[in-house]
Amino acid sequence: ENSNHWIQLNVTWPENQFGLESKVTVYAAGTQEIVGYDEVRTDFCYRSKKSPILHFGLGPVETVDIQVTTRDGRIYEFDGLPADKIHLLEINKP
């Protein structure tokens, strides 16, 4: 056991159930300090698959702001998400 925190993010939008190709940036809440970045993908390497649910280790950070950029370049923000939980980020495109 340690005092480090984590967050898992499941990105979904109507025409892309798994949010594939979404780019996710995690910031310490209320700052521009990036604590994580990843792209939703399921390919990993030969004969392996990666879960579309993204996992980020946050260290001492307890609350984060999330920026999701979809493959068509639209940006969505989710602010003040608590650590140590799995969050479903549902994107409703206009």
URWO-V746517 format. One record per residue. N is the residue number from 1. RES is the residue in one small letter. BURIAL is + if it has 24 or more other C-alpha atoms within 12 Angstrom, else -. Layout:
BEGIN
[[N,RES,BURIAL] [N,RES,BURIAL]]
END
This chain:
BEGIN
[[1,e,-] [2,n,-] [3,s,-] [4,n,-] [5,h,-] [6,w,+] [7,i,+] [8,q,+] [9,l,+] [10,n,+] [11,v,+] [12,t,+] [13,w,+] [14,p,-] [15,e,-] [16,n,-] [17,q,-] [18,f,+] [19,g,+] [20,l,+] [21,e,+] [22,s,+] [23,k,+] [24,v,+] [25,t,+] [26,v,+] [27,y,+] [28,a,+] [29,a,+] [30,g,-] [31,t,-] [32,q,-] [33,e,-] [34,i,-] [35,v,+] [36,g,+] [37,y,+] [38,d,+] [39,e,+] [40,v,+] [41,r,+] [42,t,-] [43,d,-] [44,f,-] [45,c,-] [46,y,-] [47,r,-] [48,s,-] [49,k,-] [50,k,-] [51,s,-] [52,p,+] [53,i,+] [54,l,+] [55,h,+] [56,f,+] [57,g,+] [58,l,+] [59,g,-] [60,p,-] [61,v,+] [62,e,+] [63,t,+] [64,v,+] [65,d,+] [66,i,+] [67,q,+] [68,v,+] [69,t,+] [70,t,+] [71,r,-] [72,d,-] [73,g,-] [74,r,-] [75,i,-] [76,y,+] [77,e,+] [78,f,+] [79,d,-] [80,g,-] [81,l,+] [82,p,+] [83,a,+] [84,d,-] [85,k,-] [86,i,-] [87,h,+] [88,l,-] [89,l,+] [90,e,-] [91,i,+] [92,n,-] [93,k,-] [94,p,-]]
END
